Amino acid sequence: MNELLNIFENKKSEYLDYLKKFIEIDTQTIGHGIKGGNEKNGQIFLENLFNELGVFKIRKEYLDDDVLKKALEEYNEGNLGHNNNDRYNLIAEFKGKSDKTLVFNGHVDTMPIGNKEDWKYNPFGEINEKYIYGRGTTDMKGGLMAAIMAIKLLKDSNVELPCNVVINSVADEEGGGNGSIVTAMNKNVYGDGVIVCEPSDNKILVAHMGFVFFKVKVRGIALHSAEKWKGINAIEKAIKLIESINELEKTWLMKYKHSLLPPPTINVGVIKGGDAGSTVPDYCEFDLCIHYIPGEMSYSQVKKEFEEKIFERAQGDEFMRHNLPELEIYQMGNGFEINQEDKFVKYIKDTCALIDNNIDIAGGTAGNDARIFSNISKIPTVILGPGLLKDCHTIDEKLDINEYYKYIINYANIILNFK
């Protein structure tokens, strides 16, 4: 291990440079993946890097609505109707001495940068003495590149891989996980354990919330506001529905508990309606996200209870009773949980403790692709990666450089002992 650390010290600026080059590449999704994404730019860069590292085999796996439709029918997973043009996963296999296989999963797509003028630092990569800034540093090019650099560190140290290592770089995670869903449904990744390299706040995450995104559309009758009483204000009707949603959230808060996760939540994040202050609005829509507890709650239950609450409230309103709100689910993902006593979880904790004895097991609030490998592929899975959740999707997104370095060593050590 000491020799490995010496090599690392001599090479770490090179390993940071690979991450900076990766951040410089535009891999933004468009409209949560519905309108497409620029992942191909990043996948070309990674494919060249895998070849430099002497990869045994690389497979390209294009996103496919037929596969996603099947996943939706069988597992309630899959987000249909996305623009899949030029969007594909990479599966890079590195051969080791044993038959055991360790998989590192990460997504190459990032959220949009938004207004570039709002950024103090370059959204496509800037480094100071402590942080590397840019879209995707934490979510999650940092984790994905740390796993790749762990392989490079072992090769730079002339250490033969003790096990097979697979890097699964996927597209359209920000659109609900379509890339990993396609990989799992095609059975193109198999192994004895999966590490999803999402930022884990320096913890080993063994559970995360399920999520459902709803769009609710409400109708009214437009009229000049001088005769407001003759019209039907769609915004006011929407407010009544939102109040009923808050009641449902309170019911769930009292009913459902989890030792590692927070209570379920319903967040109204977007609302649109009306054209002018002088016009009674005839249309209002709002988007919301429900996060729910795995095991205790299910997608079908959440969907049923939410819809019942909306339509129950609509029945209590004379206009909405005859003009029911329209509901649309535009993104979803199941919850994830693995037993803390699972041998893979114990292995990861024991091995991480060699580098950082403060690391602990916890649950994560944000959904990610761990659920897919656990629920569909049935492979033991944990979430473990550099960075903090609070830095994801933010202006001036950043990653602590020393955190990135630590996870290169951490991942290399996990590979070394996975025999």
PEMO-V72097 format. One record per backbone hydrogen bond with DSSP energy under -1.0 kcal/mol. NH is the residue of the N-H (numbers start at 1). CO is the residue of the C=O. If there is no record, write none. Layout:
BEGIN
NH/CO ; NH/CO
END
This chain:
BEGIN
5/1 ; 6/2 ; 7/3 ; 8/4 ; 9/5 ; 10/6 ; 11/7 ; 12/8 ; 15/11 ; 16/12 ; 17/13 ; 18/14 ; 19/15 ; 20/16 ; 21/17 ; 22/18 ; 23/19 ; 24/20 ; 29/110 ; 30/36 ; 34/31 ; 35/30 ; 38/28 ; 41/38 ; 43/39 ; 44/40 ; 45/41 ; 46/42 ; 47/43 ; 48/44 ; 49/45 ; 50/46 ; 51/47 ; 52/48 ; 53/49 ; 54/51 ; 55/50 ; 56/93 ; 57/93 ; 59/91 ; 61/89 ; 63/87 ; 68/64 ; 69/65 ; 70/66 ; 71/67 ; 72/68 ; 73/69 ; 74/70 ; 75/71 ; 76/72 ; 77/71 ; 83/34 ; 87/84 ; 89/61 ; 90/169 ; 91/59 ; 92/167 ; 93/57 ; 94/165 ; 97/161 ; 98/162 ; 102/164 ; 103/193 ; 104/166 ; 105/195 ; 106/168 ; 108/170 ; 110/27 ; 118/115 ; 119/116 ; 125/122 ; 126/133 ; 128/131 ; 132/399 ; 133/126 ; 134/397 ; 135/123 ; 137/134 ; 141/136 ; 144/140 ; 145/141 ; 146/142 ; 147/143 ; 148/144 ; 149/145 ; 150/146 ; 151/147 ; 152/148 ; 153/149 ; 154/150 ; 155/151 ; 156/152 ; 157/153 ; 158/155 ; 159/154 ; 164/100 ; 165/94 ; 166/102 ; 167/92 ; 168/104 ; 169/90 ; 170/106 ; 176/173 ; 177/172 ; 178/172 ; 179/171 ; 181/177 ; 182/178 ; 183/179 ; 184/180 ; 185/181 ; 186/182 ; 188/183 ; 192/101 ; 194/380 ; 195/103 ; 196/382 ; 197/105 ; 200/385 ; 201/387 ; 203/200 ; 204/360 ; 205/383 ; 206/362 ; 208/336 ; 210/292 ; 211/333 ; 212/290 ; 213/331 ; 214/288 ; 215/328 ; 216/286 ; 217/326 ; 218/284 ; 220/282 ; 221/232 ; 225/278 ; 227/224 ; 228/225 ; 230/227 ; 231/228 ; 232/221 ; 234/281 ; 237/233 ; 238/234 ; 239/235 ; 240/236 ; 241/237 ; 242/238 ; 243/239 ; 244/240 ; 245/241 ; 246/242 ; 247/243 ; 248/244 ; 249/245 ; 250/246 ; 251/247 ; 252/248 ; 253/249 ; 254/250 ; 255/251 ; 256/252 ; 265/291 ; 267/289 ; 269/287 ; 270/287 ; 272/285 ; 274/283 ; 279/276 ; 280/223 ; 284/218 ; 285/272 ; 286/216 ; 287/270 ; 288/214 ; 289/267 ; 290/212 ; 291/265 ; 292/210 ; 296/294 ; 297/293 ; 302/298 ; 303/299 ; 304/300 ; 305/301 ; 306/302 ; 307/303 ; 308/304 ; 309/305 ; 310/306 ; 311/307 ; 312/308 ; 313/309 ; 314/310 ; 315/311 ; 317/314 ; 321/317 ; 322/319 ; 326/217 ; 328/215 ; 330/213 ; 333/211 ; 336/208 ; 338/206 ; 342/339 ; 346/342 ; 347/343 ; 348/344 ; 349/345 ; 350/346 ; 351/347 ; 352/348 ; 353/349 ; 354/351 ; 355/352 ; 356/352 ; 359/356 ; 362/204 ; 364/207 ; 371/368 ; 373/369 ; 374/370 ; 375/371 ; 376/372 ; 377/372 ; 379/373 ; 382/194 ; 383/205 ; 384/196 ; 391/388 ; 392/389 ; 397/394 ; 399/132 ; 401/130 ; 404/400 ; 405/401 ; 406/402 ; 407/403 ; 408/404 ; 409/405 ; 410/406 ; 411/407 ; 412/408 ; 413/409 ; 414/410 ; 415/411 ; 416/412 ; 417/413 ; 418/415 ; 419/417
END
